[in-house]
Amino acid sequence: MSQLTHINAAGEAHMVDVSAKAETVREARAEAFVTMRSETLAMIVDGKHHKGDVFATARIAGIQAAKRTWELIPLCHPLLLSKVEIPRRAAPGASRVRR
């Protein structure tokens, strides 16, 4: 197995220089299921929630999470994202939303 570049001889973690590294195309996927009462889901899908467009808020939160991933993962360099998609699929029969 190859040696980890971000661990020095003393076993201490440090940030490595990646400036000479070639740009690569990568794709990541994540999903979550939010289960709720069917009445609540219907209200959200119909856009009748008293706090506004719940799906728009969730979409913005997901985009912000992708943009700030490098701040949450130790020793991760800033990520140059070219696209972030946050699809949603409501499943009223199952009383849940898939993100």
Biopython code that builds the backbone (N, CA, C, O; Angstrom):
import numpy as np
from Bio.PDB.StructureBuilder import StructureBuilder

atoms = [
    (1, "MET", "N", (0.847, -1.174, 0.000)),
    (1, "MET", "CA", (0.000, 0.000, 0.000)),
    (1, "MET", "C", (0.894, 1.239, 0.000)),
    (1, "MET", "O", (1.939, 1.240, 0.650)),
    (2, "SER", "N", (0.504, 2.284, -0.711)),
    (2, "SER", "CA", (1.307, 3.504, -0.774)),
    (2, "SER", "C", (1.203, 4.288, 0.531)),
    (2, "SER", "O", (0.224, 4.176, 1.268)),
    (3, "GLN", "N", (2.228, 5.076, 0.793)),
    (3, "GLN", "CA", (2.299, 5.866, 2.017)),
    (3, "GLN", "C", (1.397, 7.092, 1.898)),
    (3, "GLN", "O", (1.292, 7.693, 0.829)),
    (4, "LEU", "N", (0.754, 7.452, 2.990)),
    (4, "LEU", "CA", (-0.095, 8.642, 3.008)),
    (4, "LEU", "C", (0.778, 9.886, 2.945)),
    (4, "LEU", "O", (1.726, 10.021, 3.719)),
    (5, "THR", "N", (0.466, 10.788, 2.035)),
    (5, "THR", "CA", (1.297, 11.983, 1.848)),
    (5, "THR", "C", (1.032, 13.059, 2.885)),
    (5, "THR", "O", (1.860, 13.953, 3.059)),
    (6, "HIS", "N", (-0.084, 13.001, 3.570)),
    (6, "HIS", "CA", (-0.400, 14.047, 4.540)),
    (6, "HIS", "C", (-0.006, 13.688, 5.978)),
    (6, "HIS", "O", (-0.360, 14.403, 6.916)),
    (7, "ILE", "N", (0.719, 12.591, 6.148)),
    (7, "ILE", "CA", (1.230, 12.190, 7.465)),
    (7, "ILE", "C", (2.752, 12.195, 7.392)),
    (7, "ILE", "O", (3.340, 11.530, 6.538)),
    (8, "ASN", "N", (3.394, 12.950, 8.296)),
    (8, "ASN", "CA", (4.857, 13.018, 8.266)),
    (8, "ASN", "C", (5.470, 11.844, 9.031)),
    (8, "ASN", "O", (4.750, 10.987, 9.543)),
    (9, "ALA", "N", (6.806, 11.810, 9.108)),
    (9, "ALA", "CA", (7.521, 10.695, 9.747)),
    (9, "ALA", "C", (7.149, 10.535, 11.216)),
    (9, "ALA", "O", (7.215, 9.431, 11.757)),
    (10, "ALA", "N", (6.759, 11.630, 11.865)),
    (10, "ALA", "CA", (6.381, 11.580, 13.275)),
    (10, "ALA", "C", (4.910, 11.196, 13.457)),
    (10, "ALA", "O", (4.420, 11.133, 14.585)),
    (11, "GLY", "N", (4.207, 10.941, 12.352)),
    (11, "GLY", "CA", (2.803, 10.565, 12.439)),
    (11, "GLY", "C", (1.852, 11.740, 12.566)),
    (11, "GLY", "O", (0.679, 11.566, 12.898)),
    (12, "GLU", "N", (2.359, 12.942, 12.299)),
    (12, "GLU", "CA", (1.540, 14.149, 12.429)),
    (12, "GLU", "C", (0.919, 14.519, 11.081)),
    (12, "GLU", "O", (1.566, 14.438, 10.037)),
    (13, "ALA", "N", (-0.325, 14.919, 11.129)),
    (13, "ALA", "CA", (-1.027, 15.318, 9.905)),
    (13, "ALA", "C", (-0.641, 16.736, 9.512)),
    (13, "ALA", "O", (-0.438, 17.598, 10.367)),
    (14, "HIS", "N", (-0.540, 16.968, 8.208)),
    (14, "HIS", "CA", (-0.289, 18.311, 7.685)),
    (14, "HIS", "C", (-0.905, 18.427, 6.297)),
    (14, "HIS", "O", (-1.171, 17.421, 5.639)),
    (15, "MET", "N", (-1.125, 19.648, 5.862)),
    (15, "MET", "CA", (-1.692, 19.903, 4.536)),
    (15, "MET", "C", (-0.587, 19.734, 3.506)),
    (15, "MET", "O", (0.528, 20.214, 3.711)),
    (16, "VAL", "N", (-0.880, 19.064, 2.410)),
    (16, "VAL", "CA", (0.116, 18.852, 1.360)),
    (16, "VAL", "C", (-0.100, 19.834, 0.218)),
    (16, "VAL", "O", (-1.200, 20.355, 0.035)),
    (17, "ASP", "N", (0.946, 20.079, -0.541)),
    (17, "ASP", "CA", (0.887, 20.973, -1.698)),
    (17, "ASP", "C", (0.313, 20.199, -2.878)),
    (17, "ASP", "O", (0.890, 19.203, -3.313)),
    (18, "VAL", "N", (-0.816, 20.656, -3.391)),
    (18, "VAL", "CA", (-1.439, 19.987, -4.533)),
    (18, "VAL", "C", (-1.420, 20.879, -5.775)),
    (18, "VAL", "O", (-2.128, 20.611, -6.746)),
    (19, "SER", "N", (-0.616, 21.930, -5.743)),
    (19, "SER", "CA", (-0.615, 22.893, -6.851)),
    (19, "SER", "C", (-0.158, 22.275, -8.176)),
    (19, "SER", "O", (-0.553, 22.751, -9.240)),
    (20, "ALA", "N", (0.656, 21.238, -8.131)),
    (20, "ALA", "CA", (1.132, 20.612, -9.368)),
    (20, "ALA", "C", (0.214, 19.480, -9.833)),
    (20, "ALA", "O", (0.439, 18.890, -10.890)),
    (21, "LYS", "N", (-0.794, 19.186, -9.063)),
    (21, "LYS", "CA", (-1.694, 18.087, -9.392)),
    (21, "LYS", "C", (-2.600, 18.476, -10.563)),
    (21, "LYS", "O", (-3.126, 19.588, -10.611)),
    (22, "ALA", "N", (-2.771, 17.560, -11.490)),
    (22, "ALA", "CA", (-3.632, 17.813, -12.655)),
    (22, "ALA", "C", (-5.097, 17.868, -12.227)),
    (22, "ALA", "O", (-5.512, 17.181, -11.293)),
    (23, "GLU", "N", (-5.861, 18.688, -12.917)),
    (23, "GLU", "CA", (-7.288, 18.786, -12.646)),
    (23, "GLU", "C", (-7.964, 17.486, -13.083)),
    (23, "GLU", "O", (-7.656, 16.952, -14.148)),
    (24, "THR", "N", (-8.872, 16.987, -12.272)),
    (24, "THR", "CA", (-9.581, 15.754, -12.592)),
    (24, "THR", "C", (-11.085, 15.987, -12.511)),
    (24, "THR", "O", (-11.555, 16.886, -11.814)),
    (25, "VAL", "N", (-11.818, 15.171, -13.227)),
    (25, "VAL", "CA", (-13.275, 15.228, -13.177)),
    (25, "VAL", "C", (-13.736, 14.190, -12.166)),
    (25, "VAL", "O", (-13.355, 13.022, -12.238)),
    (26, "ARG", "N", (-14.556, 14.629, -11.229)),
    (26, "ARG", "CA", (-15.067, 13.724, -10.209)),
    (26, "ARG", "C", (-16.557, 13.949, -10.054)),
    (26, "ARG", "O", (-17.076, 15.028, -10.342)),
    (27, "GLU", "N", (-17.223, 12.925, -9.601)),
    (27, "GLU", "CA", (-18.658, 13.028, -9.354)),
    (27, "GLU", "C", (-18.946, 12.403, -8.004)),
    (27, "GLU", "O", (-18.409, 11.347, -7.671)),
    (28, "ALA", "N", (-19.785, 13.049, -7.241)),
    (28, "ALA", "CA", (-20.185, 12.517, -5.940)),
    (28, "ALA", "C", (-21.704, 12.547, -5.855)),
    (28, "ALA", "O", (-22.356, 13.430, -6.413)),
    (29, "ARG", "N", (-22.242, 11.588, -5.163)),
    (29, "ARG", "CA", (-23.688, 11.530, -4.970)),
    (29, "ARG", "C", (-23.979, 11.249, -3.502)),
    (29, "ARG", "O", (-23.256, 10.513, -2.830)),
    (30, "ALA", "N", (-25.031, 11.841, -3.041)),
    (30, "ALA", "CA", (-25.509, 11.584, -1.685)),
    (30, "ALA", "C", (-27.023, 11.643, -1.727)),
    (30, "ALA", "O", (-27.604, 12.297, -2.594)),
    (31, "GLU", "N", (-27.649, 10.970, -0.804)),
    (31, "GLU", "CA", (-29.098, 11.071, -0.753)),
    (31, "GLU", "C", (-29.571, 10.961, 0.678)),
    (31, "GLU", "O", (-28.894, 10.411, 1.547)),
    (32, "ALA", "N", (-30.743, 11.496, 0.889)),
    (32, "ALA", "CA", (-31.371, 11.451, 2.203)),
    (32, "ALA", "C", (-32.861, 11.243, 2.009)),
    (32, "ALA", "O", (-33.426, 11.630, 0.986)),
    (33, "PHE", "N", (-33.477, 10.644, 2.978)),
    (33, "PHE", "CA", (-34.920, 10.467, 2.970)),
    (33, "PHE", "C", (-35.476, 11.170, 4.197)),
    (33, "PHE", "O", (-34.994, 10.960, 5.311)),
    (34, "VAL", "N", (-36.469, 11.989, 4.000)),
    (34, "VAL", "CA", (-37.135, 12.671, 5.108)),
    (34, "VAL", "C", (-38.553, 12.122, 5.169)),
    (34, "VAL", "O", (-39.344, 12.303, 4.243)),
    (35, "THR", "N", (-38.860, 11.456, 6.261)),
    (35, "THR", "CA", (-40.177, 10.861, 6.438)),
    (35, "THR", "C", (-41.015, 11.772, 7.324)),
    (35, "THR", "O", (-40.524, 12.314, 8.314)),
    (36, "MET", "N", (-42.283, 11.935, 6.958)),
    (36, "MET", "CA", (-43.166, 12.836, 7.708)),
    (36, "MET", "C", (-44.603, 12.369, 7.555)),
    (36, "MET", "O", (-44.888, 11.429, 6.813)),
    (37, "ARG", "N", (-45.493, 13.027, 8.257)),
    (37, "ARG", "CA", (-46.917, 12.726, 8.113)),
    (37, "ARG", "C", (-47.350, 13.059, 6.692)),
    (37, "ARG", "O", (-46.844, 14.008, 6.092)),
    (38, "SER", "N", (-48.270, 12.294, 6.161)),
    (38, "SER", "CA", (-48.727, 12.524, 4.789)),
    (38, "SER", "C", (-49.353, 13.902, 4.625)),
    (38, "SER", "O", (-49.247, 14.501, 3.555)),
    (39, "GLU", "N", (-50.003, 14.416, 5.663)),
    (39, "GLU", "CA", (-50.600, 15.755, 5.599)),
    (39, "GLU", "C", (-49.521, 16.823, 5.462)),
    (39, "GLU", "O", (-49.683, 17.796, 4.726)),
    (40, "THR", "N", (-48.425, 16.629, 6.179)),
    (40, "THR", "CA", (-47.315, 17.586, 6.111)),
    (40, "THR", "C", (-46.694, 17.574, 4.726)),
    (40, "THR", "O", (-46.420, 18.630, 4.157)),
    (41, "LEU", "N", (-46.472, 16.392, 4.183)),
    (41, "LEU", "CA", (-45.896, 16.293, 2.845)),
    (41, "LEU", "C", (-46.809, 16.940, 1.807)),
    (41, "LEU", "O", (-46.331, 17.654, 0.925)),
    (42, "ALA", "N", (-48.100, 16.701, 1.901)),
    (42, "ALA", "CA", (-49.046, 17.308, 0.953)),
    (42, "ALA", "C", (-48.986, 18.828, 1.039)),
    (42, "ALA", "O", (-49.017, 19.507, 0.012)),
    (43, "MET", "N", (-48.902, 19.365, 2.242)),
    (43, "MET", "CA", (-48.820, 20.811, 2.428)),
    (43, "MET", "C", (-47.543, 21.364, 1.787)),
    (43, "MET", "O", (-47.576, 22.418, 1.151)),
    (44, "ILE", "N", (-46.435, 20.669, 1.950)),
    (44, "ILE", "CA", (-45.162, 21.118, 1.374)),
    (44, "ILE", "C", (-45.204, 21.030, -0.147)),
    (44, "ILE", "O", (-44.816, 21.976, -0.832)),
    (45, "VAL", "N", (-45.670, 19.909, -0.679)),
    (45, "VAL", "CA", (-45.742, 19.715, -2.132)),
    (45, "VAL", "C", (-46.662, 20.751, -2.772)),
    (45, "VAL", "O", (-46.384, 21.240, -3.867)),
    (46, "ASP", "N", (-47.752, 21.085, -2.093)),
    (46, "ASP", "CA", (-48.708, 22.072, -2.612)),
    (46, "ASP", "C", (-48.246, 23.512, -2.403)),
    (46, "ASP", "O", (-48.921, 24.446, -2.836)),
    (47, "GLY", "N", (-47.091, 23.701, -1.736)),
    (47, "GLY", "CA", (-46.573, 25.047, -1.499)),
    (47, "GLY", "C", (-47.366, 25.833, -0.477)),
    (47, "GLY", "O", (-47.422, 27.061, -0.547)),
    (48, "LYS", "N", (-47.979, 25.146, 0.469)),
    (48, "LYS", "CA", (-48.842, 25.813, 1.445)),
    (48, "LYS", "C", (-48.248, 25.856, 2.851)),
    (48, "LYS", "O", (-48.963, 26.142, 3.811)),
    (49, "HIS", "N", (-46.962, 25.579, 2.985)),
    (49, "HIS", "CA", (-46.339, 25.614, 4.313)),
    (49, "HIS", "C", (-46.198, 27.060, 4.771)),
    (49, "HIS", "O", (-45.845, 27.931, 3.976)),
    (50, "HIS", "N", (-46.470, 27.318, 6.040)),
    (50, "HIS", "CA", (-46.450, 28.699, 6.548)),
    (50, "HIS", "C", (-45.061, 29.337, 6.510)),
    (50, "HIS", "O", (-44.945, 30.559, 6.602)),
    (51, "LYS", "N", (-44.015, 28.535, 6.378)),
    (51, "LYS", "CA", (-42.658, 29.097, 6.303)),
    (51, "LYS", "C", (-42.188, 29.298, 4.871)),
    (51, "LYS", "O", (-41.037, 29.679, 4.656)),
    (52, "GLY", "N", (-43.039, 29.054, 3.891)),
    (52, "GLY", "CA", (-42.668, 29.291, 2.501)),
    (52, "GLY", "C", (-42.298, 28.018, 1.763)),
    (52, "GLY", "O", (-42.712, 26.922, 2.138)),
    (53, "ASP", "N", (-41.514, 28.179, 0.712)),
    (53, "ASP", "CA", (-41.136, 27.074, -0.170)),
    (53, "ASP", "C", (-40.058, 26.214, 0.488)),
    (53, "ASP", "O", (-38.875, 26.551, 0.449)),
    (54, "VAL", "N", (-40.471, 25.124, 1.081)),
    (54, "VAL", "CA", (-39.564, 24.236, 1.812)),
    (54, "VAL", "C", (-38.535, 23.619, 0.870)),
    (54, "VAL", "O", (-37.366, 23.489, 1.233)),
    (55, "PHE", "N", (-38.956, 23.237, -0.339)),
    (55, "PHE", "CA", (-38.029, 22.626, -1.284)),
    (55, "PHE", "C", (-36.959, 23.613, -1.744)),
    (55, "PHE", "O", (-35.804, 23.223, -1.913)),
    (56, "ALA", "N", (-37.310, 24.868, -1.947)),
    (56, "ALA", "CA", (-36.318, 25.879, -2.348)),
    (56, "ALA", "C", (-35.289, 26.070, -1.244)),
    (56, "ALA", "O", (-34.093, 26.182, -1.513)),
    (57, "THR", "N", (-35.754, 26.108, -0.004)),
    (57, "THR", "CA", (-34.838, 26.253, 1.129)),
    (57, "THR", "C", (-33.901, 25.053, 1.220)),
    (57, "THR", "O", (-32.703, 25.215, 1.450)),
    (58, "ALA", "N", (-34.441, 23.855, 1.042)),
    (58, "ALA", "CA", (-33.617, 22.640, 1.087)),
    (58, "ALA", "C", (-32.609, 22.620, -0.057)),
    (58, "ALA", "O", (-31.468, 22.195, 0.127)),
    (59, "ARG", "N", (-33.023, 23.077, -1.233)),
    (59, "ARG", "CA", (-32.117, 23.112, -2.390)),
    (59, "ARG", "C", (-30.943, 24.051, -2.115)),
    (59, "ARG", "O", (-29.793, 23.702, -2.381)),
    (60, "ILE", "N", (-31.227, 25.228, -1.588)),
    (60, "ILE", "CA", (-30.166, 26.191, -1.270)),
    (60, "ILE", "C", (-29.237, 25.621, -0.200)),
    (60, "ILE", "O", (-28.019, 25.772, -0.291)),
    (61, "ALA", "N", (-29.804, 24.972, 0.808)),
    (61, "ALA", "CA", (-28.982, 24.371, 1.862)),
    (61, "ALA", "C", (-28.067, 23.289, 1.293)),
    (61, "ALA", "O", (-26.907, 23.189, 1.692)),
    (62, "GLY", "N", (-28.575, 22.485, 0.371)),
    (62, "GLY", "CA", (-27.759, 21.441, -0.253)),
    (62, "GLY", "C", (-26.625, 22.008, -1.081)),
    (62, "GLY", "O", (-25.509, 21.491, -1.049)),
    (63, "ILE", "N", (-26.906, 23.071, -1.823)),
    (63, "ILE", "CA", (-25.860, 23.719, -2.622)),
    (63, "ILE", "C", (-24.796, 24.312, -1.709)),
    (63, "ILE", "O", (-23.602, 24.166, -1.969)),
    (64, "GLN", "N", (-25.221, 24.979, -0.644)),
    (64, "GLN", "CA", (-24.258, 25.544, 0.310)),
    (64, "GLN", "C", (-23.418, 24.447, 0.954)),
    (64, "GLN", "O", (-22.219, 24.631, 1.166)),
    (65, "ALA", "N", (-24.028, 23.316, 1.265)),
    (65, "ALA", "CA", (-23.281, 22.203, 1.861)),
    (65, "ALA", "C", (-22.205, 21.699, 0.906)),
    (65, "ALA", "O", (-21.082, 21.418, 1.326)),
    (66, "ALA", "N", (-22.542, 21.585, -0.377)),
    (66, "ALA", "CA", (-21.546, 21.145, -1.363)),
    (66, "ALA", "C", (-20.405, 22.148, -1.459)),
    (66, "ALA", "O", (-19.238, 21.762, -1.516)),
    (67, "LYS", "N", (-20.738, 23.427, -1.476)),
    (67, "LYS", "CA", (-19.714, 24.464, -1.601)),
    (67, "LYS", "C", (-18.792, 24.516, -0.386)),
    (67, "LYS", "O", (-17.634, 24.917, -0.510)),
    (68, "ARG", "N", (-19.288, 24.118, 0.784)),
    (68, "ARG", "CA", (-18.497, 24.235, 2.010)),
    (68, "ARG", "C", (-17.945, 22.898, 2.498)),
    (68, "ARG", "O", (-17.444, 22.807, 3.619)),
    (69, "THR", "N", (-18.032, 21.877, 1.679)),
    (69, "THR", "CA", (-17.530, 20.559, 2.070)),
    (69, "THR", "C", (-16.073, 20.626, 2.503)),
    (69, "THR", "O", (-15.694, 20.005, 3.496)),
    (70, "TRP", "N", (-15.258, 21.367, 1.777)),
    (70, "TRP", "CA", (-13.828, 21.450, 2.090)),
    (70, "TRP", "C", (-13.583, 22.027, 3.484)),
    (70, "TRP", "O", (-12.536, 21.767, 4.077)),
    (71, "GLU", "N", (-14.529, 22.804, 4.018)),
    (71, "GLU", "CA", (-14.366, 23.351, 5.371)),
    (71, "GLU", "C", (-14.678, 22.310, 6.443)),
    (71, "GLU", "O", (-14.253, 22.454, 7.589)),
    (72, "LEU", "N", (-15.407, 21.278, 6.083)),
    (72, "LEU", "CA", (-15.845, 20.283, 7.052)),
    (72, "LEU", "C", (-14.952, 19.049, 7.107)),
    (72, "LEU", "O", (-14.925, 18.350, 8.120)),
    (73, "ILE", "N", (-14.220, 18.774, 6.030)),
    (73, "ILE", "CA", (-13.350, 17.598, 5.973)),
    (73, "ILE", "C", (-11.921, 18.034, 6.283)),
    (73, "ILE", "O", (-11.357, 18.847, 5.552)),
    (74, "PRO", "N", (-11.327, 17.508, 7.352)),
    (74, "PRO", "CA", (-9.962, 17.907, 7.708)),
    (74, "PRO", "C", (-8.975, 17.675, 6.563)),
    (74, "PRO", "O", (-9.038, 16.655, 5.877)),
    (75, "LEU", "N", (-8.077, 18.618, 6.367)),
    (75, "LEU", "CA", (-7.002, 18.576, 5.375)),
    (75, "LEU", "C", (-7.503, 18.570, 3.930)),
    (75, "LEU", "O", (-6.750, 18.221, 3.021)),
    (76, "CYS", "N", (-8.726, 18.941, 3.712)),
    (76, "CYS", "CA", (-9.273, 19.002, 2.353)),
    (76, "CYS", "C", (-9.034, 20.397, 1.784)),
    (76, "CYS", "O", (-9.286, 21.396, 2.458)),
    (77, "HIS", "N", (-8.556, 20.467, 0.563)),
    (77, "HIS", "CA", (-8.368, 21.749, -0.110)),
    (77, "HIS", "C", (-9.714, 22.243, -0.636)),
    (77, "HIS", "O", (-10.633, 21.442, -0.808)),
    (78, "PRO", "N", (-9.848, 23.544, -0.895)),
    (78, "PRO", "CA", (-11.093, 24.048, -1.486)),
    (78, "PRO", "C", (-11.409, 23.311, -2.792)),
    (78, "PRO", "O", (-10.517, 23.022, -3.590)),
    (79, "LEU", "N", (-12.673, 23.021, -2.988)),
    (79, "LEU", "CA", (-13.109, 22.287, -4.172)),
    (79, "LEU", "C", (-13.634, 23.259, -5.219)),
    (79, "LEU", "O", (-14.450, 24.128, -4.912)),
    (80, "LEU", "N", (-13.170, 23.115, -6.440)),
    (80, "LEU", "CA", (-13.633, 23.956, -7.538)),
    (80, "LEU", "C", (-14.807, 23.247, -8.209)),
    (80, "LEU", "O", (-14.629, 22.483, -9.157)),
    (81, "LEU", "N", (-15.985, 23.509, -7.710)),
    (81, "LEU", "CA", (-17.178, 22.849, -8.233)),
    (81, "LEU", "C", (-17.655, 23.533, -9.500)),
    (81, "LEU", "O", (-17.652, 24.761, -9.592)),
    (82, "SER", "N", (-18.063, 22.741, -10.470)),
    (82, "SER", "CA", (-18.602, 23.316, -11.702)),
    (82, "SER", "C", (-20.114, 23.156, -11.779)),
    (82, "SER", "O", (-20.776, 23.852, -12.549)),
    (83, "LYS", "N", (-20.666, 22.236, -10.979)),
    (83, "LYS", "CA", (-22.105, 22.014, -11.035)),
    (83, "LYS", "C", (-22.565, 21.312, -9.762)),
    (83, "LYS", "O", (-21.907, 20.393, -9.275)),
    (84, "VAL", "N", (-23.691, 21.750, -9.235)),
    (84, "VAL", "CA", (-24.323, 21.088, -8.097)),
    (84, "VAL", "C", (-25.808, 20.972, -8.423)),
    (84, "VAL", "O", (-26.464, 21.975, -8.704)),
    (85, "GLU", "N", (-26.332, 19.770, -8.388)),
    (85, "GLU", "CA", (-27.755, 19.547, -8.634)),
    (85, "GLU", "C", (-28.391, 18.971, -7.377)),
    (85, "GLU", "O", (-27.826, 18.089, -6.730)),
    (86, "ILE", "N", (-29.555, 19.470, -7.043)),
    (86, "ILE", "CA", (-30.296, 18.973, -5.894)),
    (86, "ILE", "C", (-31.691, 18.562, -6.380)),
    (86, "ILE", "O", (-32.638, 19.341, -6.272)),
    (87, "PRO", "N", (-31.820, 17.346, -6.913)),
    (87, "PRO", "CA", (-33.149, 16.903, -7.357)),
    (87, "PRO", "C", (-33.997, 16.488, -6.157)),
    (87, "PRO", "O", (-33.466, 16.202, -5.084)),
    (88, "ARG", "N", (-35.275, 16.458, -6.337)),
    (88, "ARG", "CA", (-36.154, 15.969, -5.274)),
    (88, "ARG", "C", (-37.241, 15.112, -5.897)),
    (88, "ARG", "O", (-37.683, 15.337, -7.023)),
    (89, "ARG", "N", (-37.646, 14.135, -5.129)),
    (89, "ARG", "CA", (-38.741, 13.284, -5.554)),
    (89, "ARG", "C", (-39.649, 13.069, -4.355)),
    (89, "ARG", "O", (-39.272, 12.410, -3.386)),
    (90, "ALA", "N", (-40.830, 13.622, -4.430)),
    (90, "ALA", "CA", (-41.793, 13.412, -3.352)),
    (90, "ALA", "C", (-42.494, 12.086, -3.591)),
    (90, "ALA", "O", (-42.876, 11.766, -4.716)),
    (91, "ALA", "N", (-42.655, 11.329, -2.536)),
    (91, "ALA", "CA", (-43.361, 10.049, -2.604)),
    (91, "ALA", "C", (-44.541, 10.114, -1.640)),
    (91, "ALA", "O", (-44.465, 9.580, -0.533)),
    (92, "PRO", "N", (-45.642, 10.770, -2.054)),
    (92, "PRO", "CA", (-46.777, 10.962, -1.147)),
    (92, "PRO", "C", (-47.309, 9.669, -0.541)),
    (92, "PRO", "O", (-47.698, 9.657, 0.626)),
    (93, "GLY", "N", (-47.335, 8.581, -1.309)),
    (93, "GLY", "CA", (-47.822, 7.317, -0.767)),
    (93, "GLY", "C", (-46.965, 6.799, 0.373)),
    (93, "GLY", "O", (-47.463, 6.117, 1.269)),
    (94, "ALA", "N", (-45.678, 7.119, 0.344)),
    (94, "ALA", "CA", (-44.751, 6.677, 1.392)),
    (94, "ALA", "C", (-44.539, 7.759, 2.440)),
    (94, "ALA", "O", (-43.826, 7.539, 3.420)),
    (95, "SER", "N", (-45.149, 8.924, 2.247)),
    (95, "SER", "CA", (-45.013, 10.062, 3.168)),
    (95, "SER", "C", (-43.557, 10.440, 3.380)),
    (95, "SER", "O", (-43.113, 10.642, 4.510)),
    (96, "ARG", "N", (-42.813, 10.535, 2.274)),
    (96, "ARG", "CA", (-41.416, 10.928, 2.398)),
    (96, "ARG", "C", (-40.944, 11.657, 1.149)),
    (96, "ARG", "O", (-41.561, 11.595, 0.086)),
    (97, "VAL", "N", (-39.834, 12.342, 1.320)),
    (97, "VAL", "CA", (-39.193, 13.063, 0.227)),
    (97, "VAL", "C", (-37.798, 12.505, 0.075)),
    (97, "VAL", "O", (-37.094, 12.301, 1.064)),
    (98, "ARG", "N", (-37.395, 12.257, -1.153)),
    (98, "ARG", "CA", (-36.042, 11.766, -1.431)),
    (98, "ARG", "C", (-35.251, 12.911, -2.014)),
    (98, "ARG", "O", (-35.690, 13.540, -2.977)),
    (99, "ARG", "N", (-34.100, 13.192, -1.453)),
    (99, "ARG", "CA", (-33.212, 14.265, -1.914)),
    (99, "ARG", "C", (-31.940, 13.642, -2.353)),
    (99, "ARG", "O", (-31.026, 14.344, -2.786)),
]
sb = StructureBuilder()
sb.init_structure("model")
sb.init_model(0)
sb.init_chain("A")
sb.init_seg("    ")
for serial, (resi, resn, name, xyz) in enumerate(atoms, 1):
    if name == "N":
        sb.init_residue(resn, " ", resi, " ")
    sb.init_atom(name, np.array(xyz, "f"), 0.0, 1.0, " ", f" {name:<3s}", serial, name[0])
structure = sb.get_structure()
